[in-house]
Amino acid sequence: MEMTAAAINTREVRSVKAKQVALPVEHGGWSFLFEPIVAGLVISFSIGGIWIAVMMIGAFLLRRPLSVWAMQAVAGRQNEFRTLSARFAAGYALVLTVAVFCIFLTVPVSALLPLIILPPLAVYQLYCDVYRQNRQILPEIAGALAMSASAAAIILAGGGEWQLAAAVWFFLAARLATSILYVRNRLSVEKGKPFTYWPAVLAHGVALLLTAALAAFGKLPFLTIPAMAVLLFRASVGLSRYRKPTKAMKLGVIEVVLGIVSLGALIIGYRLGI
């Protein structure tokens, strides 16, 4: 029996693939990562901003192998998952460390204030990953808030004003957070599970009103208003009886497209002053 168990464990070890521990399992996370980075670099480009982008990519990639390693360690397992995840975690941590070092050489300390929220949120997300609470709403919202902070830091690193950095941070965080609320509820609808219509729609409405207020005061381009209005319309119809049945993969693609549209509205509006 011991030999049989050992043989089974050996086969399991050999079946471990690098992508299982090297890459994030949430494909939509890539959009959440790059939207703020692209926005920040286009609005206020700088060498320091590039290093902030590299740091965020390194941190984003580090989460998966570090979480796998921590889960195996907490469970007291010593297997190929733990070994392989440790190797990838070490590699990503090296990239992250080099980026942080270069950031302090090229970016004023004051520009890094938006990134203060990253360490505590990272620890919180790691805890949720290890204890399998990462699918709850708070960890996902925390991730959106953390990723969108990179846009503010990049803008400040490039010499942008604080008010602009804060406004862009808000717009991107609102876009990502409302997307999370909508997708969670829409998937519940498609699966025939209970969902909440008004909290998701009201969140979109509040995001639209605040975006319009920031645009009226000249802190955001006016093009961001119709972009946020489209998201509100999408949520209002997508969670209503007028929706059309849609598979999860298609929903994900649509959200990525809407993210690109929102990002385009922000960038084009900023560049053209509209």
Secondary structure as a PSIPRED ss2 file (coil, helix, strand):
# PSIPRED VFORMAT (PSIPRED V4.0)

   1 M C   1.000  0.000  0.000
   2 E H   0.000  1.000  0.000
   3 M H   0.000  1.000  0.000
   4 T H   0.000  1.000  0.000
   5 A H   0.000  1.000  0.000
   6 A H   0.000  1.000  0.000
   7 A H   0.000  1.000  0.000
   8 I H   0.000  1.000  0.000
   9 N H   0.000  1.000  0.000
  10 T H   0.000  1.000  0.000
  11 R H   0.000  1.000  0.000
  12 E H   0.000  1.000  0.000
  13 V H   0.000  1.000  0.000
  14 R H   0.000  1.000  0.000
  15 S C   1.000  0.000  0.000
  16 V C   1.000  0.000  0.000
  17 K C   1.000  0.000  0.000
  18 A C   1.000  0.000  0.000
  19 K H   0.000  1.000  0.000
  20 Q H   0.000  1.000  0.000
  21 V H   0.000  1.000  0.000
  22 A H   0.000  1.000  0.000
  23 L C   1.000  0.000  0.000
  24 P C   1.000  0.000  0.000
  25 V C   1.000  0.000  0.000
  26 E C   1.000  0.000  0.000
  27 H C   1.000  0.000  0.000
  28 G C   1.000  0.000  0.000
  29 G H   0.000  1.000  0.000
  30 W H   0.000  1.000  0.000
  31 S H   0.000  1.000  0.000
  32 F H   0.000  1.000  0.000
  33 L H   0.000  1.000  0.000
  34 F H   0.000  1.000  0.000
  35 E H   0.000  1.000  0.000
  36 P H   0.000  1.000  0.000
  37 I H   0.000  1.000  0.000
  38 V H   0.000  1.000  0.000
  39 A H   0.000  1.000  0.000
  40 G H   0.000  1.000  0.000
  41 L H   0.000  1.000  0.000
  42 V H   0.000  1.000  0.000
  43 I H   0.000  1.000  0.000
  44 S C   1.000  0.000  0.000
  45 F C   1.000  0.000  0.000
  46 S C   1.000  0.000  0.000
  47 I H   0.000  1.000  0.000
  48 G H   0.000  1.000  0.000
  49 G H   0.000  1.000  0.000
  50 I H   0.000  1.000  0.000
  51 W H   0.000  1.000  0.000
  52 I H   0.000  1.000  0.000
  53 A H   0.000  1.000  0.000
  54 V H   0.000  1.000  0.000
  55 M H   0.000  1.000  0.000
  56 M H   0.000  1.000  0.000
  57 I H   0.000  1.000  0.000
  58 G H   0.000  1.000  0.000
  59 A H   0.000  1.000  0.000
  60 F H   0.000  1.000  0.000
  61 L H   0.000  1.000  0.000
  62 L H   0.000  1.000  0.000
  63 R H   0.000  1.000  0.000
  64 R H   0.000  1.000  0.000
  65 P H   0.000  1.000  0.000
  66 L H   0.000  1.000  0.000
  67 S H   0.000  1.000  0.000
  68 V H   0.000  1.000  0.000
  69 W H   0.000  1.000  0.000
  70 A H   0.000  1.000  0.000
  71 M H   0.000  1.000  0.000
  72 Q H   0.000  1.000  0.000
  73 A H   0.000  1.000  0.000
  74 V H   0.000  1.000  0.000
  75 A C   1.000  0.000  0.000
  76 G C   1.000  0.000  0.000
  77 R C   1.000  0.000  0.000
  78 Q C   1.000  0.000  0.000
  79 N C   1.000  0.000  0.000
  80 E H   0.000  1.000  0.000
  81 F H   0.000  1.000  0.000
  82 R H   0.000  1.000  0.000
  83 T H   0.000  1.000  0.000
  84 L H   0.000  1.000  0.000
  85 S H   0.000  1.000  0.000
  86 A H   0.000  1.000  0.000
  87 R H   0.000  1.000  0.000
  88 F H   0.000  1.000  0.000
  89 A H   0.000  1.000  0.000
  90 A H   0.000  1.000  0.000
  91 G H   0.000  1.000  0.000
  92 Y H   0.000  1.000  0.000
  93 A H   0.000  1.000  0.000
  94 L H   0.000  1.000  0.000
  95 V H   0.000  1.000  0.000
  96 L H   0.000  1.000  0.000
  97 T H   0.000  1.000  0.000
  98 V H   0.000  1.000  0.000
  99 A H   0.000  1.000  0.000
 100 V H   0.000  1.000  0.000
 101 F H   0.000  1.000  0.000
 102 C H   0.000  1.000  0.000
 103 I H   0.000  1.000  0.000
 104 F H   0.000  1.000  0.000
 105 L H   0.000  1.000  0.000
 106 T H   0.000  1.000  0.000
 107 V C   1.000  0.000  0.000
 108 P C   1.000  0.000  0.000
 109 V H   0.000  1.000  0.000
 110 S H   0.000  1.000  0.000
 111 A H   0.000  1.000  0.000
 112 L H   0.000  1.000  0.000
 113 L H   0.000  1.000  0.000
 114 P H   0.000  1.000  0.000
 115 L H   0.000  1.000  0.000
 116 I H   0.000  1.000  0.000
 117 I H   0.000  1.000  0.000
 118 L H   0.000  1.000  0.000
 119 P H   0.000  1.000  0.000
 120 P H   0.000  1.000  0.000
 121 L H   0.000  1.000  0.000
 122 A H   0.000  1.000  0.000
 123 V H   0.000  1.000  0.000
 124 Y H   0.000  1.000  0.000
 125 Q H   0.000  1.000  0.000
 126 L H   0.000  1.000  0.000
 127 Y H   0.000  1.000  0.000
 128 C H   0.000  1.000  0.000
 129 D H   0.000  1.000  0.000
 130 V H   0.000  1.000  0.000
 131 Y C   1.000  0.000  0.000
 132 R C   1.000  0.000  0.000
 133 Q C   1.000  0.000  0.000
 134 N C   1.000  0.000  0.000
 135 R C   1.000  0.000  0.000
 136 Q C   1.000  0.000  0.000
 137 I H   0.000  1.000  0.000
 138 L H   0.000  1.000  0.000
 139 P H   0.000  1.000  0.000
 140 E H   0.000  1.000  0.000
 141 I H   0.000  1.000  0.000
 142 A H   0.000  1.000  0.000
 143 G H   0.000  1.000  0.000
 144 A H   0.000  1.000  0.000
 145 L H   0.000  1.000  0.000
 146 A H   0.000  1.000  0.000
 147 M H   0.000  1.000  0.000
 148 S H   0.000  1.000  0.000
 149 A H   0.000  1.000  0.000
 150 S H   0.000  1.000  0.000
 151 A H   0.000  1.000  0.000
 152 A H   0.000  1.000  0.000
 153 A H   0.000  1.000  0.000
 154 I H   0.000  1.000  0.000
 155 I H   0.000  1.000  0.000
 156 L H   0.000  1.000  0.000
 157 A H   0.000  1.000  0.000
 158 G C   1.000  0.000  0.000
 159 G C   1.000  0.000  0.000
 160 G C   1.000  0.000  0.000
 161 E C   1.000  0.000  0.000
 162 W H   0.000  1.000  0.000
 163 Q H   0.000  1.000  0.000
 164 L H   0.000  1.000  0.000
 165 A H   0.000  1.000  0.000
 166 A H   0.000  1.000  0.000
 167 A H   0.000  1.000  0.000
 168 V H   0.000  1.000  0.000
 169 W H   0.000  1.000  0.000
 170 F H   0.000  1.000  0.000
 171 F H   0.000  1.000  0.000
 172 L H   0.000  1.000  0.000
 173 A H   0.000  1.000  0.000
 174 A H   0.000  1.000  0.000
 175 R H   0.000  1.000  0.000
 176 L H   0.000  1.000  0.000
 177 A H   0.000  1.000  0.000
 178 T H   0.000  1.000  0.000
 179 S H   0.000  1.000  0.000
 180 I H   0.000  1.000  0.000
 181 L H   0.000  1.000  0.000
 182 Y H   0.000  1.000  0.000
 183 V H   0.000  1.000  0.000
 184 R H   0.000  1.000  0.000
 185 N H   0.000  1.000  0.000
 186 R H   0.000  1.000  0.000
 187 L H   0.000  1.000  0.000
 188 S H   0.000  1.000  0.000
 189 V H   0.000  1.000  0.000
 190 E H   0.000  1.000  0.000
 191 K C   1.000  0.000  0.000
 192 G C   1.000  0.000  0.000
 193 K C   1.000  0.000  0.000
 194 P C   1.000  0.000  0.000
 195 F C   1.000  0.000  0.000
 196 T C   1.000  0.000  0.000
 197 Y C   1.000  0.000  0.000
 198 W H   0.000  1.000  0.000
 199 P H   0.000  1.000  0.000
 200 A H   0.000  1.000  0.000
 201 V H   0.000  1.000  0.000
 202 L H   0.000  1.000  0.000
 203 A H   0.000  1.000  0.000
 204 H H   0.000  1.000  0.000
 205 G H   0.000  1.000  0.000
 206 V H   0.000  1.000  0.000
 207 A H   0.000  1.000  0.000
 208 L H   0.000  1.000  0.000
 209 L H   0.000  1.000  0.000
 210 L H   0.000  1.000  0.000
 211 T H   0.000  1.000  0.000
 212 A H   0.000  1.000  0.000
 213 A H   0.000  1.000  0.000
 214 L H   0.000  1.000  0.000
 215 A H   0.000  1.000  0.000
 216 A H   0.000  1.000  0.000
 217 F C   1.000  0.000  0.000
 218 G C   1.000  0.000  0.000
 219 K C   1.000  0.000  0.000
 220 L C   1.000  0.000  0.000
 221 P C   1.000  0.000  0.000
 222 F C   1.000  0.000  0.000
 223 L C   1.000  0.000  0.000
 224 T H   0.000  1.000  0.000
 225 I H   0.000  1.000  0.000
 226 P H   0.000  1.000  0.000
 227 A H   0.000  1.000  0.000
 228 M H   0.000  1.000  0.000
 229 A H   0.000  1.000  0.000
 230 V H   0.000  1.000  0.000
 231 L H   0.000  1.000  0.000
 232 L H   0.000  1.000  0.000
 233 F H   0.000  1.000  0.000
 234 R H   0.000  1.000  0.000
 235 A H   0.000  1.000  0.000
 236 S H   0.000  1.000  0.000
 237 V H   0.000  1.000  0.000
 238 G H   0.000  1.000  0.000
 239 L C   1.000  0.000  0.000
 240 S C   1.000  0.000  0.000
 241 R C   1.000  0.000  0.000
 242 Y C   1.000  0.000  0.000
 243 R C   1.000  0.000  0.000
 244 K C   1.000  0.000  0.000
 245 P C   1.000  0.000  0.000
 246 T C   1.000  0.000  0.000
 247 K C   1.000  0.000  0.000
 248 A H   0.000  1.000  0.000
 249 M H   0.000  1.000  0.000
 250 K H   0.000  1.000  0.000
 251 L H   0.000  1.000  0.000
 252 G H   0.000  1.000  0.000
 253 V H   0.000  1.000  0.000
 254 I H   0.000  1.000  0.000
 255 E H   0.000  1.000  0.000
 256 V H   0.000  1.000  0.000
 257 V H   0.000  1.000  0.000
 258 L H   0.000  1.000  0.000
 259 G H   0.000  1.000  0.000
 260 I H   0.000  1.000  0.000
 261 V H   0.000  1.000  0.000
 262 S H   0.000  1.000  0.000
 263 L H   0.000  1.000  0.000
 264 G H   0.000  1.000  0.000
 265 A H   0.000  1.000  0.000
 266 L H   0.000  1.000  0.000
 267 I H   0.000  1.000  0.000
 268 I H   0.000  1.000  0.000
 269 G H   0.000  1.000  0.000
 270 Y H   0.000  1.000  0.000
 271 R H   0.000  1.000  0.000
 272 L H   0.000  1.000  0.000
 273 G C   1.000  0.000  0.000
 274 I C   1.000  0.000  0.000
